[in-house]
């Protein structure tokens, strides 16, 4: 209790600390919503200035930016199909269709509440169990387990939003192939670079995501607009009802658990958390066919999971000194700039600092709820902008966003090519969710696979010697079988119905 | 009452549509198998070059390639089976499906093609003529293609969008947009940046 009070006084009774808290909260939300310009960019800009701050203020600022930027990207994903960062890509799968149905307010409201719930739950878990969880997770989850987790994630990816199971399969495997462009993870061997130094650096997620979502959407809406069949989305400012959230309590709990454990694992973080959260929502749903068409659960699950990952990502950093991603690596840099080494001893030597960070993250999640409520009532009016004026803005934002990641025009080319390919694939009923999942999980999957195999002497059977791997692989196989049987039954029922109609 | 010419045109269109529908699964399968085939051939470029991973840098891409080929064949079999009376399995396509109404006239088709081509032309020009001069023209063209005809929007709104992007990304975030390499354009971009700053 005294720790908690110490933390609260550090954030709210110190005017400088409070000023930094508000600045980081608002800044993170704004930067998080700009495609290609994520919270990491803001953190990178601010890193040199942290030298003049106290360690607690510096780390608190990064932690709050992390929390608010993960939420910020959901707004543009829902309103314009432009995820602010890869973390918010699955939010667009159902959030944007909700906007098209005139339910933008419900979708943003759901994102606000679920982000706050996920983040707050994660912050509470972080407060009570940082040290034991970090020690367990880092020991239990090695590369084989992460690979098994990726396989588990891929096993359901194909069933989201495709016309047939095989079109979903092709979308995912095509994504996996795209992810192999660039240097191989083990020996840094160039693959599919066609002699180009730029391709050797690999394909950027951000460019692919902007192409697949934003650019292809402008093409689709532009096509409809030119053909005179476009219906502008209605504006909805209704907040989701309490009962609707109560109905999703299991999905929220599941996403908190998924997000929390994905967040703890180094290199996995909020992006995989969001995708796994979405996948599991599909896997466990009684109506998986509704996902991708604008269902509230499709917004709630990834947004809860990606925010649950933020608090969890702090656990290995603070308890073990292991950063899980770019932003936590910057925090490690800030620690080192101030002559501190995070690790188990941090809880003894700088307890006040740790609790200021905990309380700041907890409070940031609660503030998201308040700011988000106001945002829901206001930002949806951006949809009033006529499409011919909105389209060039979206295209320019996407262009600059893709370019800004590495200051490379090749990324902008990749984005537009991805946009055109996505337009064609969408036209033929392929799954964009599957494609993006394939790209993101392919990269993580191969990296963990090449680390796992030497550990297991290149014997695939040894995956089954590891209990967590065995559980995840079995669940993946079960999921595929259940999905195949469900589809077969559905097609058989449809065939019988056809025969009855004909006869 | 429809004229005989119209009837004949409709029949021809229906025949063409039927042929296209018949060929579509084969074309789709051929495209996927071609992608798989080309990727497999290019995988020999890096076969045996990985000194760290025993199974080589080609192992993972080849698994993905085989999976694509398998998926393409299964999809083709499914689509052929559908013709024999079964319905497609799985859900309807997501919002991703592109419902664009009836077949379009020539002018509409040209406009649709222009919406695809204009970003590519913009991208081609970007490193040559620079972001700062090319962008207002691109924004104007996109607005025009999507139906804006009023000059106040084509110039006024265009410049507003341009100014906001300029302030946010050039002044605040210091994103170094291309300044162009063609004589004159590079000088203009530098002069413009000096004025902005």
Interface residues (C-beta under 8 A of the other chain):
Chain A: X34 X37 X41 X45 X93 X96 X97 X100 X159 X160 X161 X162 X163 X164 X165 X166 X167 X168 X169 X170 X173 X174 X176 X177 X180 X184 X186 X187 X189 X190 X191 X192 X215 X219 X220 X222 X223 X224 X225 X226 X227 X228 X229 X288 X289 X290 X292 X293 X294 X387 X388 X389 X391 X392 X393 X395 X396 X397 X400 X403 X404 X407 X409 X412 X413 X416 X420 X423 X426 X427 X428 X429 X430 X431 X432 X433 X442 X446 X449 X450 X453 X454 X458 X487 X488 X490 X491 X494 X495 X498 X499
Chain B: X28 X32 X35 X39 X42 X43 X45 X46 X49 X50 X51 X52 X53 X54 X55 X57 X60 X61 X64 X65 X67 X68 X71 X72 X74 X75 X78 X85 X86 X87 X88 X89 X90 X91 X92 X93 X94 X95 X96 X97 X98 X99 X100 X101 X104 X108 X111 X112 X115 X116 X119 X120 X123 X126 X127 X135 X138 X139 X142 X143 X145 X146 X147 X148 X153 X157 X158 X161 X165 X168 X169 X173 X175 X176 X177 X178
